[in-house]
Amino acid sequence: MTEVKDDIKNLNLIKSFNSKSKYVITKLSQVLGYTRQTIKKRFDDLNKEKIISNFTININPNIRPINLKYVLLEIKTNPKEPELLEKLLKISQLQILDGILGEYSLFALLIFHSSEEYYQVLSIIDKIMAQSYFKKYHIIETIKVFKTNGIELNDNEIDPNFEIDNIDYVILKIMQENQNLKPISTYEIKDIINDKYKEFLSKLNKNEISQSTIHNRMKKLEGKNVILNYALNFSPKKVGFKGKYLVRIKPKDPSKYNEIALNLVKNNFITDLFRIGEQHGLFAIVRVKNVEDYAEFIRKIYQSDEIEDTFTSFVLDELKIYTNFIIQ
């Protein structure tokens, strides 16, 4: 019983750090009913037990002028080529790498900021796979992202007149990739840009970016739904999510893809949902606490009477974890 209570407390704490704006410890104390010292101690304990890893943000894929490009990759490999895994894990655009059950033994999700970046990385993947045993892989380009990390994008539309520039890109990249177990401050972002992006600043004819400029830009990125939320990366299995499934879904009527997707995003078991250009044109990442939850998910899928077929891949091992999905 104590272990169950601890799991609930851990879940509540992780949930509380998932918000539209950067958390304020005093507000968390009021919401959770804990003192600052209690929150800090529990937070430190979660870190020691490797239940949580770092802070991050989720970025709206529909940013302008160029949408983020989400690409799914299936790879056939065998346990005797660990060097293939090592090379894949060095690709900075790689967000997820899972060992799966089926003909393809690896599944990857990569996110790109431009077509140029995509083709550069694709060339690297081609070279890696040319040296693999099976030399078999399948690239799936997404047409539309309906849901990412538990966030419904239909409810987070971006102002069509708002475009981000290169400075915004750098700020977003730092906020997503350079945070540790303490949310990064605008002063720290300023120092990173001024220290590590000197060539970038030079191209803009700038010596530095001020803290106030960064603060103002961050507020605008929040207000325009570019920054979807602030969150913690955590280990799903250590907070009770024992099962992860990759599910392809085929509607009976192909003209209803959009309608069906907008209904599916409301399902709490689905953390990510994509439209892909294949026979099973919807691709979902599903998180459950047990097998019974997945059985319930599939049962409800077919109860709608609009789904012709599904194809499921079970995730055996999460090799690169990108998990800050919203916990319901």
N, C-alpha and C positions, 0 to 999 in steps of 0.2 A: 504493500500500500504506500509506503514511504517513497519507493522508487517511482510509482505512478504520480504521486504529488510533485516530486521533483521534476518529472518530465513536463507536467503542466506548467510549473513555474518557469522552466527553461523556455517553453514555447511562448508563454506570455511575454517574457523578457525580449525574445527575438522579435516577436510581433510588434512590440512597442518601439523598436528602433526602425521600423519600416514606416516611413512617413513622406509626405509631399515636400516637406522642408527639413533642413538639418535639425536633429533633435536638440532639445534643451533639457538638461538634467533635472532642473527644478520642476518642469512640467511632467517629466516621467515619474518623479517622486509622487506627485499628486495623483496621476492616473493609476499607478500601480499600488500606491499606499505603502511604499517602501521609503526608508531614509536614503539619502545619497550614499552613505557608507555601505548600506545593504546592497544597493544596486551595484556599486563598484566591486564589492567582494564577490557577488554572484557572477558578475561579468568576468572578473579575473579567473574564477573557477571554471567557467565555460571555456575560456581560452586555454587553460592548463589541460583540460580534458579533450581539447581539440574539437569541441562542439561548434565553436565559431572561429573564424579566421581573420577577416578584415572587413572594413567598411567599403562601400562602393556606391555607385549610382546606376540606374537603368536609364538608357537613352531611347527616346522615341525613334523607331526605325524610319518614320516618315518625315525626317528633317529635310529642309530645303536649303540649297537648291538641288541637292542630290540625296536621294534616300539611301539609308544604310542597306547594304546587300547581304541578305542572309542566305547561306549556302549549306546544304546538307551533303554529307559524304559518307558512303558505305564502302568499306574496304574488306577484302578477303585476305586473311593472313593466317599464320600459325604460331604456336608458342615458341618456336625455335628462332624467331627473328625479332628479339627485343629491341634491336637497333632501329627498327622501323618505328616503334613507339617513341623512342628517344628523339628521333628526327621530327616526328609529327608534333611532339610536345614543345619543340623549340619555335614553332610557328606562332607568332604573337597574336594573330587573328583567330586562333583556335580558342573557342569558348568552352566546348564540351567534347570530351572523348570518352566513349563508353565501350566496354566489351559486351557484345550481344550474342544471343543464341540464334543460330540460323546459318544460312549459306555465307553471308557476310558476317565477319566476327568483330568488326569495329564500326562504330557510328560516330561521326563528328559533326559539330556545328561550328561554322566559321562566320564571322561578321566582318564585312569590308566597308570602308568609307568611300571607295570609288571603284570604277571599273578597272582603272589602271592598277590599283592595288590588288584587285581580284586576279587579274591575268598574271601579275608578277608571282603571286603565291601559287596559282594554278601550275605555273611552270616548275616551281619548287616541288609541288606534290607529284607532278609527272616524273621528275627525276628520282624522287624517293621510291615511287612505285615501280619504276623501271628496274630497280635493284631488288625488288621483293620477289618472293618465291612464286606466288600465283599471278602477279601483275594484273590483278583484277580489282577494279574499283568503279564506283557508280556515283556520279555527281548529280545532285538534284538541286536545281535552282528554284528558289521560292518566288512565287508571283506576288503574294501579299502576306503580310503578317497580321493576324487578327488578335493575337494575344501573346504576350511575352512576360515570363516570370510572374504569371498570375495577374497581369494587368491587361484589362480590356482596352484596346486601342480605339475602339469606336467611341469610348467615353473620354478620350484624350486627344482630340483632333488639334492639329497645329494651325495657327493662323496662316492662311495661304499667302499673305503678304509679308510674312516674316521669314528672313533667310539668315542662316548663321554664316559667319566668316571664318577665316583661318585662325584668328585668335580664339574664337568660341570653340573651334575644334580642339585646340590645344588644351584649353581649360577643361573641356569634357573628358578628354583622354586622361589627363592627370587625375581628375576626380574619380574616374572609373578604375584606373590601374595603379595609382600611386598612394592609395590610402592603406594605413595599417589598422591597428586596433584602437585608434583614436581618430575621429573624423578630421580630415585635413582642413586647415584654416586658410582664409584668403591670403594671409601673410606667407604661409608655407607655399601656396601655389605661386605667389609672386616670386619667391626665392627660387623655386624650381625653374620657372620660365626664364628668369634673368640669368640663371647659372647654366642651365642645360640647353636652352633654346637660343643661344646667341646668334647662330647663323640665321635662324628663323626671324629674329628681331631685326637683324641687319637687312634682310630682304624687305622688311616693312619700313626701313629707315628709322628705326626706333632703338634707343639705348636700353630701355626697360619698359615694363608694364607696371603701372601703379596698383597698389592694393585696392584703392577705391574703384578703379576701372574694373578690376576682377570682381569685386563685390557687386557692382551695378550690373555687370554682364550675367553673373550667376542668378541674380534676382529676376532678370528678364528671361533667362533660359527656363527658370522655374515657372514663371507666369505664363509663358507661351507654350507650356507642355512639352518642351524639348527634354528637360530633365523630368522623367516620369516619377521617380521617387528616390529617396535615400534608403539604403538597406544594408544588412549584414550578410556576408556570405557565411553559410553554415553547413554542417554535415547532416543531410536528411536522415540517414539511418540512426544517428545518435539522438534524434528527437522524435523517433517513432515512425518515420516514413520508410518502411521496409521494401516497398516495391516501386520500380520504375519501368514503364512500358512505352514503347514507340508504336503508335497505332495509325495505320492508314485507313481512310474511310472513303467508301464509294457510294454516292447517293444514287437512288433509282432514277432521278431526273437531273441530268447534268446542268440544266438551266437554274437549278436551285442551290448551287454551291454557296453563293453569298448568303442566302437566307438561312441555310442549315448551319453555316459557320457562325453566324451571329447568334444562333440559339446555343450552339455548342460552347461558345466562350463563357457562357454563364455557368457551365458545369465546373464546380470547384476542384474536381479531380484533374482537370486539364490545366496545366501551367503554361503551355505554349501551343499555339495553333497556327498552321501555315496552309496557304493554298499553293499547291504544286502542280506542274503541268504533266501529270501522269494519270494512268487509268484510275487509281485510287487518289483522287485529287485533293484530299485534305490529309494533313499530317499533324498528329497531335502527340505531345509529350504528356504522359499521364503519371501522376504521383499518387500512391495509395499507401495506407498504413498496413494493410494485409490483403491476402488473396480475395477474401470475401468482398472487399471494397471494389476490387477490379471486376469481379463477377457482377456486382450491382451496376457498375459503370457500363459494361457491355450490354446488360439486360435493358437498361434505359435507352441506350443507343438504338437498339432494334425496336423498342416500343413505339418510337416516333413514326414507324411505318414509312419512313422516307429514305432509309438506309438499305442498300442492296447487299453490301459486303464490307467486311473489315479484315485487316491483316495485321497481326500483332507480333512485335519482336520484344522479347523479355531482356532487360538489361541485367547482365550478370555482375558487372563490376564497373564502377565509375572511376575512370582513370584520370580524368581531369574534371574537377567539380566546379561548376559555375552555378551555384545555388543560392539565390536570395529571393526565391519566389514567395509570394504573399501567403502566409499561413492563415487559413480560415478558422 
